Amino acid sequence: MNVLLVYPLFPKTFWSYEKILELVNRKVLLPPLGLITVAAILPQEWNFKLVDRNVRSITEAEWQWADLVILSAMIVQKDDLLSLIKEAKQRGKKVACGGPYPTSMPEDPQGAGVDYLILDEGEITLPMFVEAIAKGETSGTFRTTEKPDITGTPVPRFDLLELDAYDSMSIQFSRGCPFQCEFCDIIVLYGRKPRTKTPAQLLAELDCLNELGWRRSVFMVDDNFIGNKRNVRLLLQELKTWQLNHQYPFSFITEASVDLAADQELMDLMMECRFDAVFVGIETPDEESLQLTQKFQNTRSSLFEAVETITKTGLRVMAGFIIGFDGEKSGAGDRIVQFVKQTGIPATTFAMLQALPHTALSHRLEKEGRLRSGNGNINQTTLLNFVPTRPIEEIAHEYVEAFCALYEPNAYLDRVYSYYLKMGAPRVKPPAQSPSWIDLKALAIVVWRQGFKRNTRWKFWHHLFSMIKKNPAVWEQYLTVCAHNEHFMEYRDIVRNEIEGQLATYWVEEERLQKLQTVPEKEFDLAS
């Protein structure tokens, strides 16, 4: 069996980092961990090829080679997924797909002509699919309500990746999150009881990456790395030894709930394992909105103090913010900007609230008759998909202005500077490596643009030399994060143009619906 694994295109997003990746001659931030895990679970006597469409196109030879095409996608990849299903079917191929988007909305790939839907978690549903193939079944849907024990999940097929195309590598330790945020689909997809791999499993994955020659950052893509603190501690104790024995070949990034700040021992362990950064979902500084959306873990202590504690430990905080909660008061965008300025958080992903499929939020809004579309899309260029409690144009305006304010070049440099002045020093130091020609070229371009070409030139040099003097242990990290605004500067224009365009379309549709509601019944029949 020749299996072609295909990962659909992403649109430009906050996390796509195109301008930064161009500088270092890489194509994509992260690889498709789901598909290479699928390849590891399927029979190993099958033949596999993987094409990440974000890296390159599928060749004609690959289409002809394939007996079966398997795709996986998130909602943001919807358009390319459906297009790929149709193209594969036009070529006479059998097509299977799974992942978060098909699991949440299986009717969409079904409508595009997919043969097999492998939904929910593959440790259970992939063997069901393989059994159906062995029986000669030509179609089917494979589902389960059971959450698998992932201690038997094999090492992903990292060897299928075009490693040089990726800036960071993905691995996963746990699935699920113990909290109950109303808008979150993670607990819908993976449950509220965090399940973890064993330390030995994760170290085997790192051994594989090490043997393949990977030497850059590793992103632990857990939706809440500290969901099961007991097991995380066990992992970190062994990871600490592994990193030391292997001379710290990897740095790590992960995602965690903000209550990480309350566990200094855990943060210290992360630092000793060479964790550099952590993404936390702050969402909003408005406590009433946090209470309403059931994000109670963010109300138990000061969010400002939590960010300060994590930062001073030495972990760079990346934060997520949302605008558009029910009952939200005017000026929410400004309050987010002020919070970010106060804390100094460099990278803050910011989006309008989406009611994602099957979440508690989507169910509530549907009952209230306020859900406009069940196809929520967590992208920074998407309007709310429901009727909010304050005017949508007010929310959209606040959102665009706040996003643009956060990534205005001078404001960004000031924020990163203030943040890194208080950043804790790294606890471990890997062996020194000479910078590559690509890295030196990227550095020269950033220095030219920010230190000479733009009106940021004075701030750039003042802040850089001051950082070297006042907190020399972090100046290289500081300069790297300064470079990130090469992406955000362009992306803020994309946000403004996309949101303003969608807002215009929104009002055209609203006007059309209002006209339909006012047409007399007989005229409506004729019009339709």
Secondary structure as a PSIPRED ss2 file (coil, helix, strand):
# PSIPRED VFORMAT (PSIPRED V4.0)

   1 M C   1.000  0.000  0.000
   2 N E   0.000  0.000  1.000
   3 V E   0.000  0.000  1.000
   4 L E   0.000  0.000  1.000
   5 L E   0.000  0.000  1.000
   6 V E   0.000  0.000  1.000
   7 Y E   0.000  0.000  1.000
   8 P C   1.000  0.000  0.000
   9 L C   1.000  0.000  0.000
  10 F C   1.000  0.000  0.000
  11 P C   1.000  0.000  0.000
  12 K C   1.000  0.000  0.000
  13 T C   1.000  0.000  0.000
  14 F C   1.000  0.000  0.000
  15 W C   1.000  0.000  0.000
  16 S C   1.000  0.000  0.000
  17 Y C   1.000  0.000  0.000
  18 E H   0.000  1.000  0.000
  19 K H   0.000  1.000  0.000
  20 I H   0.000  1.000  0.000
  21 L H   0.000  1.000  0.000
  22 E H   0.000  1.000  0.000
  23 L H   0.000  1.000  0.000
  24 V C   1.000  0.000  0.000
  25 N C   1.000  0.000  0.000
  26 R C   1.000  0.000  0.000
  27 K C   1.000  0.000  0.000
  28 V E   0.000  0.000  1.000
  29 L C   1.000  0.000  0.000
  30 L C   1.000  0.000  0.000
  31 P C   1.000  0.000  0.000
  32 P C   1.000  0.000  0.000
  33 L H   0.000  1.000  0.000
  34 G H   0.000  1.000  0.000
  35 L H   0.000  1.000  0.000
  36 I H   0.000  1.000  0.000
  37 T H   0.000  1.000  0.000
  38 V H   0.000  1.000  0.000
  39 A H   0.000  1.000  0.000
  40 A H   0.000  1.000  0.000
  41 I H   0.000  1.000  0.000
  42 L C   1.000  0.000  0.000
  43 P C   1.000  0.000  0.000
  44 Q C   1.000  0.000  0.000
  45 E C   1.000  0.000  0.000
  46 W C   1.000  0.000  0.000
  47 N E   0.000  0.000  1.000
  48 F E   0.000  0.000  1.000
  49 K E   0.000  0.000  1.000
  50 L E   0.000  0.000  1.000
  51 V E   0.000  0.000  1.000
  52 D E   0.000  0.000  1.000
  53 R C   1.000  0.000  0.000
  54 N C   1.000  0.000  0.000
  55 V C   1.000  0.000  0.000
  56 R C   1.000  0.000  0.000
  57 S C   1.000  0.000  0.000
  58 I C   1.000  0.000  0.000
  59 T C   1.000  0.000  0.000
  60 E H   0.000  1.000  0.000
  61 A H   0.000  1.000  0.000
  62 E H   0.000  1.000  0.000
  63 W H   0.000  1.000  0.000
  64 Q H   0.000  1.000  0.000
  65 W H   0.000  1.000  0.000
  66 A C   1.000  0.000  0.000
  67 D C   1.000  0.000  0.000
  68 L E   0.000  0.000  1.000
  69 V E   0.000  0.000  1.000
  70 I E   0.000  0.000  1.000
  71 L E   0.000  0.000  1.000
  72 S E   0.000  0.000  1.000
  73 A C   1.000  0.000  0.000
  74 M C   1.000  0.000  0.000
  75 I H   0.000  1.000  0.000
  76 V H   0.000  1.000  0.000
  77 Q H   0.000  1.000  0.000
  78 K H   0.000  1.000  0.000
  79 D H   0.000  1.000  0.000
  80 D H   0.000  1.000  0.000
  81 L H   0.000  1.000  0.000
  82 L H   0.000  1.000  0.000
  83 S H   0.000  1.000  0.000
  84 L H   0.000  1.000  0.000
  85 I H   0.000  1.000  0.000
  86 K H   0.000  1.000  0.000
  87 E H   0.000  1.000  0.000
  88 A H   0.000  1.000  0.000
  89 K H   0.000  1.000  0.000
  90 Q H   0.000  1.000  0.000
  91 R C   1.000  0.000  0.000
  92 G C   1.000  0.000  0.000
  93 K C   1.000  0.000  0.000
  94 K E   0.000  0.000  1.000
  95 V E   0.000  0.000  1.000
  96 A E   0.000  0.000  1.000
  97 C E   0.000  0.000  1.000
  98 G E   0.000  0.000  1.000
  99 G C   1.000  0.000  0.000
 100 P H   0.000  1.000  0.000
 101 Y H   0.000  1.000  0.000
 102 P H   0.000  1.000  0.000
 103 T H   0.000  1.000  0.000
 104 S H   0.000  1.000  0.000
 105 M C   1.000  0.000  0.000
 106 P C   1.000  0.000  0.000
 107 E H   0.000  1.000  0.000
 108 D H   0.000  1.000  0.000
 109 P H   0.000  1.000  0.000
 110 Q H   0.000  1.000  0.000
 111 G H   0.000  1.000  0.000
 112 A H   0.000  1.000  0.000
 113 G C   1.000  0.000  0.000
 114 V C   1.000  0.000  0.000
 115 D C   1.000  0.000  0.000
 116 Y E   0.000  0.000  1.000
 117 L E   0.000  0.000  1.000
 118 I E   0.000  0.000  1.000
 119 L C   1.000  0.000  0.000
 120 D C   1.000  0.000  0.000
 121 E C   1.000  0.000  0.000
 122 G H   0.000  1.000  0.000
 123 E H   0.000  1.000  0.000
 124 I H   0.000  1.000  0.000
 125 T H   0.000  1.000  0.000
 126 L H   0.000  1.000  0.000
 127 P H   0.000  1.000  0.000
 128 M H   0.000  1.000  0.000
 129 F H   0.000  1.000  0.000
 130 V H   0.000  1.000  0.000
 131 E H   0.000  1.000  0.000
 132 A H   0.000  1.000  0.000
 133 I H   0.000  1.000  0.000
 134 A H   0.000  1.000  0.000
 135 K C   1.000  0.000  0.000
 136 G C   1.000  0.000  0.000
 137 E C   1.000  0.000  0.000
 138 T C   1.000  0.000  0.000
 139 S C   1.000  0.000  0.000
 140 G E   0.000  0.000  1.000
 141 T E   0.000  0.000  1.000
 142 F E   0.000  0.000  1.000
 143 R C   1.000  0.000  0.000
 144 T C   1.000  0.000  0.000
 145 T C   1.000  0.000  0.000
 146 E C   1.000  0.000  0.000
 147 K C   1.000  0.000  0.000
 148 P C   1.000  0.000  0.000
 149 D C   1.000  0.000  0.000
 150 I H   0.000  1.000  0.000
 151 T H   0.000  1.000  0.000
 152 G H   0.000  1.000  0.000
 153 T C   1.000  0.000  0.000
 154 P C   1.000  0.000  0.000
 155 V C   1.000  0.000  0.000
 156 P C   1.000  0.000  0.000
 157 R C   1.000  0.000  0.000
 158 F H   0.000  1.000  0.000
 159 D H   0.000  1.000  0.000
 160 L H   0.000  1.000  0.000
 161 L C   1.000  0.000  0.000
 162 E C   1.000  0.000  0.000
 163 L H   0.000  1.000  0.000
 164 D H   0.000  1.000  0.000
 165 A H   0.000  1.000  0.000
 166 Y E   0.000  0.000  1.000
 167 D C   1.000  0.000  0.000
 168 S C   1.000  0.000  0.000
 169 M E   0.000  0.000  1.000
 170 S E   0.000  0.000  1.000
 171 I E   0.000  0.000  1.000
 172 Q C   1.000  0.000  0.000
 173 F C   1.000  0.000  0.000
 174 S E   0.000  0.000  1.000
 175 R E   0.000  0.000  1.000
 176 G C   1.000  0.000  0.000
 177 C C   1.000  0.000  0.000
 178 P C   1.000  0.000  0.000
 179 F C   1.000  0.000  0.000
 180 Q C   1.000  0.000  0.000
 181 C C   1.000  0.000  0.000
 182 E C   1.000  0.000  0.000
 183 F C   1.000  0.000  0.000
 184 C C   1.000  0.000  0.000
 185 D C   1.000  0.000  0.000
 186 I H   0.000  1.000  0.000
 187 I H   0.000  1.000  0.000
 188 V H   0.000  1.000  0.000
 189 L H   0.000  1.000  0.000
 190 Y H   0.000  1.000  0.000
 191 G C   1.000  0.000  0.000
 192 R C   1.000  0.000  0.000
 193 K C   1.000  0.000  0.000
 194 P C   1.000  0.000  0.000
 195 R E   0.000  0.000  1.000
 196 T E   0.000  0.000  1.000
 197 K C   1.000  0.000  0.000
 198 T C   1.000  0.000  0.000
 199 P H   0.000  1.000  0.000
 200 A H   0.000  1.000  0.000
 201 Q H   0.000  1.000  0.000
 202 L H   0.000  1.000  0.000
 203 L H   0.000  1.000  0.000
 204 A H   0.000  1.000  0.000
 205 E H   0.000  1.000  0.000
 206 L H   0.000  1.000  0.000
 207 D H   0.000  1.000  0.000
 208 C H   0.000  1.000  0.000
 209 L H   0.000  1.000  0.000
 210 N H   0.000  1.000  0.000
 211 E H   0.000  1.000  0.000
 212 L C   1.000  0.000  0.000
 213 G C   1.000  0.000  0.000
 214 W C   1.000  0.000  0.000
 215 R C   1.000  0.000  0.000
 216 R C   1.000  0.000  0.000
 217 S C   1.000  0.000  0.000
 218 V E   0.000  0.000  1.000
 219 F E   0.000  0.000  1.000
 220 M E   0.000  0.000  1.000
 221 V C   1.000  0.000  0.000
 222 D C   1.000  0.000  0.000
 223 D C   1.000  0.000  0.000
 224 N C   1.000  0.000  0.000
 225 F C   1.000  0.000  0.000
 226 I C   1.000  0.000  0.000
 227 G C   1.000  0.000  0.000
 228 N C   1.000  0.000  0.000
 229 K H   0.000  1.000  0.000
 230 R H   0.000  1.000  0.000
 231 N H   0.000  1.000  0.000
 232 V H   0.000  1.000  0.000
 233 R H   0.000  1.000  0.000
 234 L H   0.000  1.000  0.000
 235 L H   0.000  1.000  0.000
 236 L H   0.000  1.000  0.000
 237 Q H   0.000  1.000  0.000
 238 E H   0.000  1.000  0.000
 239 L H   0.000  1.000  0.000
 240 K H   0.000  1.000  0.000
 241 T H   0.000  1.000  0.000
 242 W H   0.000  1.000  0.000
 243 Q H   0.000  1.000  0.000
 244 L H   0.000  1.000  0.000
 245 N H   0.000  1.000  0.000
 246 H C   1.000  0.000  0.000
 247 Q C   1.000  0.000  0.000
 248 Y C   1.000  0.000  0.000
 249 P C   1.000  0.000  0.000
 250 F C   1.000  0.000  0.000
 251 S C   1.000  0.000  0.000
 252 F E   0.000  0.000  1.000
 253 I E   0.000  0.000  1.000
 254 T E   0.000  0.000  1.000
 255 E E   0.000  0.000  1.000
 256 A C   1.000  0.000  0.000
 257 S C   1.000  0.000  0.000
 258 V H   0.000  1.000  0.000
 259 D H   0.000  1.000  0.000
 260 L H   0.000  1.000  0.000
 261 A H   0.000  1.000  0.000
 262 A H   0.000  1.000  0.000
 263 D C   1.000  0.000  0.000
 264 Q H   0.000  1.000  0.000
 265 E H   0.000  1.000  0.000
 266 L H   0.000  1.000  0.000
 267 M H   0.000  1.000  0.000
 268 D H   0.000  1.000  0.000
 269 L H   0.000  1.000  0.000
 270 M H   0.000  1.000  0.000
 271 M H   0.000  1.000  0.000
 272 E H   0.000  1.000  0.000
 273 C C   1.000  0.000  0.000
 274 R C   1.000  0.000  0.000
 275 F E   0.000  0.000  1.000
 276 D E   0.000  0.000  1.000
 277 A E   0.000  0.000  1.000
 278 V E   0.000  0.000  1.000
 279 F E   0.000  0.000  1.000
 280 V E   0.000  0.000  1.000
 281 G E   0.000  0.000  1.000
 282 I E   0.000  0.000  1.000
 283 E E   0.000  0.000  1.000
 284 T C   1.000  0.000  0.000
 285 P C   1.000  0.000  0.000
 286 D C   1.000  0.000  0.000
 287 E H   0.000  1.000  0.000
 288 E H   0.000  1.000  0.000
 289 S H   0.000  1.000  0.000
 290 L H   0.000  1.000  0.000
 291 Q H   0.000  1.000  0.000
 292 L H   0.000  1.000  0.000
 293 T C   1.000  0.000  0.000
 294 Q C   1.000  0.000  0.000
 295 K C   1.000  0.000  0.000
 296 F H   0.000  1.000  0.000
 297 Q H   0.000  1.000  0.000
 298 N H   0.000  1.000  0.000
 299 T C   1.000  0.000  0.000
 300 R C   1.000  0.000  0.000
 301 S C   1.000  0.000  0.000
 302 S C   1.000  0.000  0.000
 303 L H   0.000  1.000  0.000
 304 F H   0.000  1.000  0.000
 305 E H   0.000  1.000  0.000
 306 A H   0.000  1.000  0.000
 307 V H   0.000  1.000  0.000
 308 E H   0.000  1.000  0.000
 309 T H   0.000  1.000  0.000
 310 I H   0.000  1.000  0.000
 311 T H   0.000  1.000  0.000
 312 K H   0.000  1.000  0.000
 313 T H   0.000  1.000  0.000
 314 G C   1.000  0.000  0.000
 315 L C   1.000  0.000  0.000
 316 R E   0.000  0.000  1.000
 317 V E   0.000  0.000  1.000
 318 M E   0.000  0.000  1.000
 319 A E   0.000  0.000  1.000
 320 G E   0.000  0.000  1.000
 321 F E   0.000  0.000  1.000
 322 I E   0.000  0.000  1.000
 323 I E   0.000  0.000  1.000
 324 G C   1.000  0.000  0.000
 325 F C   1.000  0.000  0.000
 326 D C   1.000  0.000  0.000
 327 G C   1.000  0.000  0.000
 328 E C   1.000  0.000  0.000
 329 K C   1.000  0.000  0.000
 330 S C   1.000  0.000  0.000
 331 G C   1.000  0.000  0.000
 332 A H   0.000  1.000  0.000
 333 G H   0.000  1.000  0.000
 334 D H   0.000  1.000  0.000
 335 R H   0.000  1.000  0.000
 336 I H   0.000  1.000  0.000
 337 V H   0.000  1.000  0.000
 338 Q H   0.000  1.000  0.000
 339 F H   0.000  1.000  0.000
 340 V H   0.000  1.000  0.000
 341 K H   0.000  1.000  0.000
 342 Q H   0.000  1.000  0.000
 343 T H   0.000  1.000  0.000
 344 G C   1.000  0.000  0.000
 345 I C   1.000  0.000  0.000
 346 P C   1.000  0.000  0.000
 347 A C   1.000  0.000  0.000
 348 T E   0.000  0.000  1.000
 349 T E   0.000  0.000  1.000
 350 F E   0.000  0.000  1.000
 351 A E   0.000  0.000  1.000
 352 M E   0.000  0.000  1.000
 353 L C   1.000  0.000  0.000
 354 Q C   1.000  0.000  0.000
 355 A C   1.000  0.000  0.000
 356 L C   1.000  0.000  0.000
 357 P C   1.000  0.000  0.000
 358 H C   1.000  0.000  0.000
 359 T C   1.000  0.000  0.000
 360 A H   0.000  1.000  0.000
 361 L H   0.000  1.000  0.000
 362 S H   0.000  1.000  0.000
 363 H H   0.000  1.000  0.000
 364 R H   0.000  1.000  0.000
 365 L H   0.000  1.000  0.000
 366 E H   0.000  1.000  0.000
 367 K H   0.000  1.000  0.000
 368 E C   1.000  0.000  0.000
 369 G C   1.000  0.000  0.000
 370 R C   1.000  0.000  0.000
 371 L E   0.000  0.000  1.000
 372 R C   1.000  0.000  0.000
 373 S C   1.000  0.000  0.000
 374 G C   1.000  0.000  0.000
 375 N C   1.000  0.000  0.000
 376 G C   1.000  0.000  0.000
 377 N C   1.000  0.000  0.000
 378 I C   1.000  0.000  0.000
 379 N C   1.000  0.000  0.000
 380 Q C   1.000  0.000  0.000
 381 T C   1.000  0.000  0.000
 382 T C   1.000  0.000  0.000
 383 L C   1.000  0.000  0.000
 384 L C   1.000  0.000  0.000
 385 N C   1.000  0.000  0.000
 386 F E   0.000  0.000  1.000
 387 V C   1.000  0.000  0.000
 388 P C   1.000  0.000  0.000
 389 T C   1.000  0.000  0.000
 390 R C   1.000  0.000  0.000
 391 P C   1.000  0.000  0.000
 392 I H   0.000  1.000  0.000
 393 E H   0.000  1.000  0.000
 394 E H   0.000  1.000  0.000
 395 I H   0.000  1.000  0.000
 396 A H   0.000  1.000  0.000
 397 H H   0.000  1.000  0.000
 398 E H   0.000  1.000  0.000
 399 Y H   0.000  1.000  0.000
 400 V H   0.000  1.000  0.000
 401 E H   0.000  1.000  0.000
 402 A H   0.000  1.000  0.000
 403 F H   0.000  1.000  0.000
 404 C H   0.000  1.000  0.000
 405 A H   0.000  1.000  0.000
 406 L H   0.000  1.000  0.000
 407 Y C   1.000  0.000  0.000
 408 E C   1.000  0.000  0.000
 409 P H   0.000  1.000  0.000
 410 N H   0.000  1.000  0.000
 411 A H   0.000  1.000  0.000
 412 Y H   0.000  1.000  0.000
 413 L H   0.000  1.000  0.000
 414 D H   0.000  1.000  0.000
 415 R H   0.000  1.000  0.000
 416 V H   0.000  1.000  0.000
 417 Y H   0.000  1.000  0.000
 418 S H   0.000  1.000  0.000
 419 Y H   0.000  1.000  0.000
 420 Y H   0.000  1.000  0.000
 421 L H   0.000  1.000  0.000
 422 K C   1.000  0.000  0.000
 423 M C   1.000  0.000  0.000
 424 G C   1.000  0.000  0.000
 425 A C   1.000  0.000  0.000
 426 P C   1.000  0.000  0.000
 427 R C   1.000  0.000  0.000
 428 V C   1.000  0.000  0.000
 429 K C   1.000  0.000  0.000
 430 P C   1.000  0.000  0.000
 431 P C   1.000  0.000  0.000
 432 A C   1.000  0.000  0.000
 433 Q C   1.000  0.000  0.000
 434 S C   1.000  0.000  0.000
 435 P C   1.000  0.000  0.000
 436 S C   1.000  0.000  0.000
 437 W H   0.000  1.000  0.000
 438 I H   0.000  1.000  0.000
 439 D H   0.000  1.000  0.000
 440 L H   0.000  1.000  0.000
 441 K H   0.000  1.000  0.000
 442 A H   0.000  1.000  0.000
 443 L H   0.000  1.000  0.000
 444 A H   0.000  1.000  0.000
 445 I H   0.000  1.000  0.000
 446 V H   0.000  1.000  0.000
 447 V H   0.000  1.000  0.000
 448 W H   0.000  1.000  0.000
 449 R H   0.000  1.000  0.000
 450 Q H   0.000  1.000  0.000
 451 G H   0.000  1.000  0.000
 452 F H   0.000  1.000  0.000
 453 K H   0.000  1.000  0.000
 454 R C   1.000  0.000  0.000
 455 N C   1.000  0.000  0.000
 456 T C   1.000  0.000  0.000
 457 R H   0.000  1.000  0.000
 458 W H   0.000  1.000  0.000
 459 K H   0.000  1.000  0.000
 460 F H   0.000  1.000  0.000
 461 W H   0.000  1.000  0.000
 462 H H   0.000  1.000  0.000
 463 H H   0.000  1.000  0.000
 464 L H   0.000  1.000  0.000
 465 F H   0.000  1.000  0.000
 466 S H   0.000  1.000  0.000
 467 M H   0.000  1.000  0.000
 468 I H   0.000  1.000  0.000
 469 K H   0.000  1.000  0.000
 470 K H   0.000  1.000  0.000
 471 N C   1.000  0.000  0.000
 472 P H   0.000  1.000  0.000
 473 A H   0.000  1.000  0.000
 474 V H   0.000  1.000  0.000
 475 W H   0.000  1.000  0.000
 476 E H   0.000  1.000  0.000
 477 Q H   0.000  1.000  0.000
 478 Y H   0.000  1.000  0.000
 479 L H   0.000  1.000  0.000
 480 T H   0.000  1.000  0.000
 481 V H   0.000  1.000  0.000
 482 C H   0.000  1.000  0.000
 483 A H   0.000  1.000  0.000
 484 H C   1.000  0.000  0.000
 485 N H   0.000  1.000  0.000
 486 E H   0.000  1.000  0.000
 487 H H   0.000  1.000  0.000
 488 F H   0.000  1.000  0.000
 489 M H   0.000  1.000  0.000
 490 E H   0.000  1.000  0.000
 491 Y H   0.000  1.000  0.000
 492 R H   0.000  1.000  0.000
 493 D H   0.000  1.000  0.000
 494 I H   0.000  1.000  0.000
 495 V H   0.000  1.000  0.000
 496 R H   0.000  1.000  0.000
 497 N H   0.000  1.000  0.000
 498 E H   0.000  1.000  0.000
 499 I H   0.000  1.000  0.000
 500 E H   0.000  1.000  0.000
 501 G H   0.000  1.000  0.000
 502 Q H   0.000  1.000  0.000
 503 L H   0.000  1.000  0.000
 504 A H   0.000  1.000  0.000
 505 T H   0.000  1.000  0.000
 506 Y H   0.000  1.000  0.000
 507 W H   0.000  1.000  0.000
 508 V H   0.000  1.000  0.000
 509 E H   0.000  1.000  0.000
 510 E H   0.000  1.000  0.000
 511 E H   0.000  1.000  0.000
 512 R H   0.000  1.000  0.000
 513 L H   0.000  1.000  0.000
 514 Q H   0.000  1.000  0.000
 515 K H   0.000  1.000  0.000
 516 L H   0.000  1.000  0.000
 517 Q H   0.000  1.000  0.000
 518 T H   0.000  1.000  0.000
 519 V C   1.000  0.000  0.000
 520 P C   1.000  0.000  0.000
 521 E H   0.000  1.000  0.000
 522 K H   0.000  1.000  0.000
 523 E H   0.000  1.000  0.000
 524 F H   0.000  1.000  0.000
 525 D H   0.000  1.000  0.000
 526 L H   0.000  1.000  0.000
 527 A H   0.000  1.000  0.000
 528 S C   1.000  0.000  0.000
